[in-house]
């Protein structure tokens, strides 16, 4: 069983915290796999194998990400489903894609679970009255739904998405938006996330001290 492990984080002198959401506060892959299987069984069962569907979906997701990056829309599952269905020459692909998008996120969010280390860290920040800003590459509405499901809105003071910033991490702009909301300087905050390039190096390149969480198998 996998879990997310937080490193030892020195909060001495820290006045605010930036933190990633996906694969930092919860495990992404189990939720994605569950949701994708639901979409397959709803529409694609009998038309192809799940492996074929998963490969097609990934192909179109990658194409959407590449064509629309760095906008938040590059994360759209609806566009990925729409392009996949259009490639299959399905009629009214846009309508079916919208239904699949809703199903995907409904089932994805339904199985999300807050990681133990993440909860402990958020509680530690709360005890120290440190404001927290989630900094994430995704559409804002989806990320708000995730925060609600994880039941951590009482810990999260601000949210910055790539949809709002117009840029994905490691762009300096998304970190600048977060700093503006926190009303703090770079030297006063830290960034925590799972992605070495986007979260850790991205923050450091923008003058922000950063820490990387790890995904490990539970002993």
N, C-alpha and C positions, 0 to 999 in steps of 0.2 A: 504494500500500500504506500502510495506516495504522500509526501507532505512538504510543506514549504518551511524552510529553516531560515530564521532571521539571524544575522550576525550580531555580535556585541556592538551596540551602537552608543557612542559617547554623546550624551545630550548636554554636556557641560557647555555653557555659553550659548546654546541653541535657543533661538527665540521663535522659530517656526519650522514646520516640517512639510516637505513635498513628498508625496508617495504615489507610486503607480498602483493600478487596480488589478488588471488581469495578470494572473500568475504571480501576484505579490500578496494580495489579500485572500485569494481563493485559487484553486487549481482550475485552469482553463480547459485542458484536454478532456477530462471526463464529461464536462458539461457540453462541449462541442460534439463529442462523439455520440452522446445520447440524443442531442437535438438533430444531428444529421441523420441518424437512423430513423428517427420519427418522420422526417421529411421523405426519406426513401420509401418507407412503408406506406405513407399516405398517397404518394403519387407515382413512384417509379418502380414499385414492386411488380415483377412480371415483365417489365420492359428491359431490364438489364440487371446484372448482379450488383450487390452493394459496393463491391470493390470498383466496378466500372463507374458507378455513380459517384463515389467518393473522388475518384481520379478526375472525372469530368468537372465536378464541383470545384476542386482545387485549381484546375486549369483556368476556369473562368474567374475564380476569386483572385488568382494571381494576375490575370489580365486586367481586371477592374482596378486592382491596387496599383498596378504599373501605370495605367492610363490616367487615373484621377489623382494620384499622389502629387503633392503632399496634402491635399484637401481631406477633411474628415470623411467625405463621401467615398473615398477610396476603400473604406471599410464596409461599405454597404453590402449586406447579404442579399437584399432585394435585387440589386443589379446583377449579382453573380447568378442568382436563380433565373432572372429574366434572360440573360445572355445564354445560359445553358438551355433553357426551353426554346428560345429562338433558334438555337443551333439544331435542336431536334425538330424544328418546323412545327412547333405546337401553336395552335390558334389561341389568340388572346393570352399570349405568354405573359404579358404585364400583369393581368389579373391573377393568374395562377402563381406568379412570382410573389405578388403581394401576400397571398394566402400562405405560401411557403415561408416567407419572411416572418410573418406573425407566428406561425407554428414553431419555427426554429427558435425564436427568442422566448416564446412562452415556455417551451420545454427546456431550453438552456437554463433559463433563470430559475425554473422550478427545482433544479437539483444542485444549485449553488450552495456551498457551505463555507463559512468563514474559517480560515485556518487558525489553529490555536496560537501559534507564534504571533500572527497578525493581531489577534484580539489582545494578547498580553501587551504588545507594543502600543496599540491604540490606547489602552487603559493607562499605560505608563505616561503617555503624552498628556492624557486628560488630567491625571493627577498633578502634572506639572503646569497645567493650564497653557499648554503649547497649542497654538492654532495649527490645523492640518489642512493642506490643500491637495486633493487628488489631481494628479497630472497624467492624462491618459490619451492614447491615440484611439479615438472612436467618436461615434455620434453621441451627442449630449443626452438625448432622451433615453437611449439604451443604458448608458452608464448610471443615470439616476435610478433607473429601475433596478440595476444590480446593487447599488448601495442600499436601496430600500429592502431588497431581499436579504441581504447580509445583515440587516438591522444595525447599521453602524452610522446612520445619519447624525446621531447625537455626538459622534466623534469628529465628523467631517465638517469643517467650517466653509470650505470653498471647493469648487470643482472647475478644472480647466480641461477642455477636450480639444483635440486637433480640429474639430468642427468649428469651435469658437475661435481658436487662435489662427486658423487658416494654414497651419503648419504642423507637421508631426515632429515628435522627438527624433533626432537630437537637435532640432532647430533651436536657436537661441530665443526665438520669438515666443514659443510656448512657455518657456521658463520665465521670460520677462512678464508675460501675462499673469503667471502665478505669483511672482514677486509683487506685482502691482496690487493684486488682491490681498496678499498677506501684509502689505505695507511695510515690507522689510527689505534689507540689503542682502546681497549675495552672501556676504560673510556671516550673516545671522541665521541662515537656514541650511538644512541638509536635504538631500534627495535619496529616496530608497526605491529600488525596483529590481526586477529580475533580469532585464536585458542589459548586457554589458555595454553594447554600443549606444543604445538609446538613452538608458537611464543613468548608467554609471559614468561612462566616458562623456556622454552628452552633457551631463551636469558639470563635470569637472572642467570640460572645455569652456564652459560658461561661468567658471569661477565659483562653482557651488560644490561643497564637500558632499560626497555620495557614498552609499553603501549598497552592496548587491546581496539579494536573498538568493538562496539555492533551493532547487527542487531535488529531494532525495527520497529514497525508499526507506520506509519505517522499519526499524529493526524489531 
